[in-house]
Amino acid sequence: MKAFLAVYTGAPSNFEAWQALDDATRTAREAAGMKAWGEWGEKHAAVTVLDGGPLGRTKRVGPEGVTDIRNNLGGFIVINAEDHAAAARLFENHPHFTIFPGDGVEIMEILPVPGA
Protein backbone atom coordinates (compact mmCIF):
# COMPACT_ATOMS: atom_id res chain seq x y z
CA MET A 1 0.00 0.00 0.00
CA LYS A 2 1.06 3.56 -0.70
CA ALA A 3 0.08 6.69 1.20
CA PHE A 4 -1.78 9.52 -0.53
CA LEU A 5 -2.65 13.04 0.49
CA ALA A 6 -6.08 14.13 -0.71
CA VAL A 7 -6.83 17.85 -0.64
CA TYR A 8 -10.41 19.07 -0.85
CA THR A 9 -10.65 22.17 -3.07
CA GLY A 10 -13.24 24.83 -3.64
CA ALA A 11 -13.20 28.19 -5.35
CA PRO A 12 -14.04 31.13 -3.07
CA SER A 13 -17.01 31.92 -5.33
CA ASN A 14 -18.49 28.48 -4.55
CA PHE A 15 -18.42 29.24 -0.82
CA GLU A 16 -19.90 32.69 -1.39
CA ALA A 17 -22.78 31.02 -3.26
CA TRP A 18 -23.18 28.61 -0.33
CA GLN A 19 -23.41 31.53 2.09
CA ALA A 20 -26.04 33.14 -0.16
CA LEU A 21 -28.41 30.19 0.31
CA ASP A 22 -31.30 30.80 2.68
CA ASP A 23 -30.69 29.45 6.19
CA ALA A 24 -33.16 26.56 5.93
CA THR A 25 -31.70 25.31 2.64
CA ARG A 26 -28.10 25.63 3.84
CA THR A 27 -28.91 23.91 7.17
CA ALA A 28 -30.65 21.01 5.40
CA ARG A 29 -27.82 20.58 2.90
CA GLU A 30 -25.24 20.78 5.68
CA ALA A 31 -27.02 18.04 7.67
CA ALA A 32 -27.29 15.82 4.60
CA GLY A 33 -23.67 16.52 3.69
CA MET A 34 -22.29 15.72 7.14
CA LYS A 35 -24.30 12.49 7.22
CA ALA A 36 -22.97 11.49 3.79
CA TRP A 37 -19.42 12.51 4.76
CA GLY A 38 -19.65 10.37 7.91
CA GLU A 39 -20.88 7.42 5.87
CA TRP A 40 -17.99 7.92 3.42
CA GLY A 41 -15.57 7.94 6.36
CA GLU A 42 -17.02 4.75 7.83
CA LYS A 43 -16.88 3.01 4.44
CA HIS A 44 -13.20 3.97 4.01
CA ALA A 45 -12.04 3.70 7.64
CA ALA A 46 -9.74 0.76 6.86
CA VAL A 47 -7.66 2.85 4.42
CA THR A 48 -7.74 6.13 6.34
CA VAL A 49 -4.34 6.96 7.85
CA LEU A 50 -5.23 10.44 9.12
CA ASP A 51 -8.75 11.90 9.13
CA GLY A 52 -7.35 15.36 8.51
CA GLY A 53 -9.97 18.07 8.59
CA PRO A 54 -10.93 21.51 7.37
CA LEU A 55 -8.24 24.10 6.69
CA GLY A 56 -8.32 27.69 7.92
CA ARG A 57 -6.80 30.92 6.67
CA THR A 58 -3.44 30.77 4.90
CA LYS A 59 -0.18 32.58 5.47
CA ARG A 60 2.60 32.28 2.91
CA VAL A 61 6.23 32.52 3.95
CA GLY A 62 8.79 33.33 1.25
CA PRO A 63 11.90 35.40 0.66
CA GLU A 64 9.77 38.55 0.83
CA GLY A 65 8.42 37.64 4.27
CA VAL A 66 5.00 36.58 5.54
CA THR A 67 1.83 37.44 3.64
CA ASP A 68 -1.84 36.52 3.95
CA ILE A 69 -3.16 34.75 0.86
CA ARG A 70 -6.30 32.99 -0.37
CA ASN A 71 -6.23 29.64 -2.10
CA ASN A 72 -8.67 26.91 -3.03
CA LEU A 73 -7.62 24.46 -0.29
CA GLY A 74 -10.51 23.51 1.96
CA GLY A 75 -9.42 20.39 3.84
CA PHE A 76 -7.32 17.24 3.69
CA ILE A 77 -7.14 13.54 4.52
CA VAL A 78 -4.38 10.91 4.24
CA ILE A 79 -5.35 7.50 2.89
CA ASN A 80 -3.68 4.27 1.78
CA ALA A 81 -4.32 2.69 -1.61
CA GLU A 82 -2.66 0.21 -3.96
CA ASP A 83 -1.93 2.90 -6.55
CA HIS A 84 -2.81 6.44 -7.63
CA ALA A 85 -5.80 5.37 -9.69
CA ALA A 86 -7.27 3.38 -6.80
CA ALA A 87 -6.76 6.34 -4.48
CA ALA A 88 -8.58 8.64 -6.90
CA ARG A 89 -11.50 6.23 -7.28
CA LEU A 90 -12.16 6.44 -3.52
CA PHE A 91 -13.26 10.06 -3.98
CA GLU A 92 -15.64 9.61 -6.92
CA ASN A 93 -19.01 11.15 -6.01
CA HIS A 94 -17.66 12.40 -2.67
CA PRO A 95 -20.04 14.63 -0.67
CA HIS A 96 -17.43 17.42 -0.77
CA PHE A 97 -18.57 18.28 -4.28
CA THR A 98 -21.89 16.45 -4.63
CA ILE A 99 -23.58 18.14 -1.64
CA PHE A 100 -21.19 20.80 -0.39
CA PRO A 101 -19.81 23.65 -2.54
CA GLY A 102 -16.41 22.07 -3.11
CA ASP A 103 -15.26 21.63 -6.68
CA GLY A 104 -12.89 18.70 -6.43
CA VAL A 105 -10.42 16.53 -4.58
CA GLU A 106 -6.76 16.52 -5.58
CA ILE A 107 -4.90 13.31 -4.74
CA MET A 108 -1.13 12.96 -4.68
CA GLU A 109 1.17 10.17 -3.53
CA ILE A 110 3.27 10.87 -0.46
CA LEU A 111 6.72 9.88 -1.68
CA PRO A 112 9.59 8.66 0.49
CA VAL A 113 12.25 11.20 1.42
CA PRO A 114 15.29 10.62 -0.84
CA GLY A 115 18.14 8.99 1.02
CA ALA A 116 16.05 8.23 4.11
C-alpha positions in Angstrom: 0.0 0.0 0.0 1.1 3.6 -0.7 0.1 6.7 1.2 -1.8 9.5 -0.5 -2.6 13.0 0.5 -6.1 14.1 -0.7 -6.8 17.8 -0.6 -10.4 19.1 -0.9 -10.6 22.2 -3.1 -13.2 24.8 -3.6 -13.2 28.2 -5.3 -14.0 31.1 -3.1 -17.0 31.9 -5.3 -18.5 28.5 -4.5 -18.4 29.2 -0.8 -19.9 32.7 -1.4 -22.8 31.0 -3.3 -23.2 28.6 -0.3 -23.4 31.5 2.1 -26.0 33.1 -0.2 -28.4 30.2 0.3 -31.3 30.8 2.7 -30.7 29.5 6.2 -33.2 26.6 5.9 -31.7 25.3 2.6 -28.1 25.6 3.8 -28.9 23.9 7.2 -30.7 21.0 5.4 -27.8 20.6 2.9 -25.2 20.8 5.7 -27.0 18.0 7.7 -27.3 15.8 4.6 -23.7 16.5 3.7 -22.3 15.7 7.1 -24.3 12.5 7.2 -23.0 11.5 3.8 -19.4 12.5 4.8 -19.6 10.4 7.9 -20.9 7.4 5.9 -18.0 7.9 3.4 -15.6 7.9 6.4 -17.0 4.7 7.8 -16.9 3.0 4.4 -13.2 4.0 4.0 -12.0 3.7 7.6 -9.7 0.8 6.9 -7.7 2.8 4.4 -7.7 6.1 6.3 -4.3 7.0 7.8 -5.2 10.4 9.1 -8.7 11.9 9.1 -7.3 15.4 8.5 -10.0 18.1 8.6 -10.9 21.5 7.4 -8.2 24.1 6.7 -8.3 27.7 7.9 -6.8 30.9 6.7 -3.4 30.8 4.9 -0.2 32.6 5.5 2.6 32.3 2.9 6.2 32.5 3.9 8.8 33.3 1.3 11.9 35.4 0.7 9.8 38.5 0.8 8.4 37.6 4.3 5.0 36.6 5.5 1.8 37.4 3.6 -1.8 36.5 4.0 -3.2 34.7 0.9 -6.3 33.0 -0.4 -6.2 29.6 -2.1 -8.7 26.9 -3.0 -7.6 24.5 -0.3 -10.5 23.5 2.0 -9.4 20.4 3.8 -7.3 17.2 3.7 -7.1 13.5 4.5 -4.4 10.9 4.2 -5.3 7.5 2.9 -3.7 4.3 1.8 -4.3 2.7 -1.6 -2.7 0.2 -4.0 -1.9 2.9 -6.6 -2.8 6.4 -7.6 -5.8 5.4 -9.7 -7.3 3.4 -6.8 -6.8 6.3 -4.5 -8.6 8.6 -6.9 -11.5 6.2 -7.3 -12.2 6.4 -3.5 -13.3 10.1 -4.0 -15.6 9.6 -6.9 -19.0 11.2 -6.0 -17.7 12.4 -2.7 -20.0 14.6 -0.7 -17.4 17.4 -0.8 -18.6 18.3 -4.3 -21.9 16.5 -4.6 -23.6 18.1 -1.6 -21.2 20.8 -0.4 -19.8 23.7 -2.5 -16.4 22.1 -3.1 -15.3 21.6 -6.7 -12.9 18.7 -6.4 -10.4 16.5 -4.6 -6.8 16.5 -5.6 -4.9 13.3 -4.7 -1.1 13.0 -4.7 1.2 10.2 -3.5 3.3 10.9 -0.5 6.7 9.9 -1.7 9.6 8.7 0.5 12.2 11.2 1.4 15.3 10.6 -0.8 18.1 9.0 1.0 16.0 8.2 4.1 
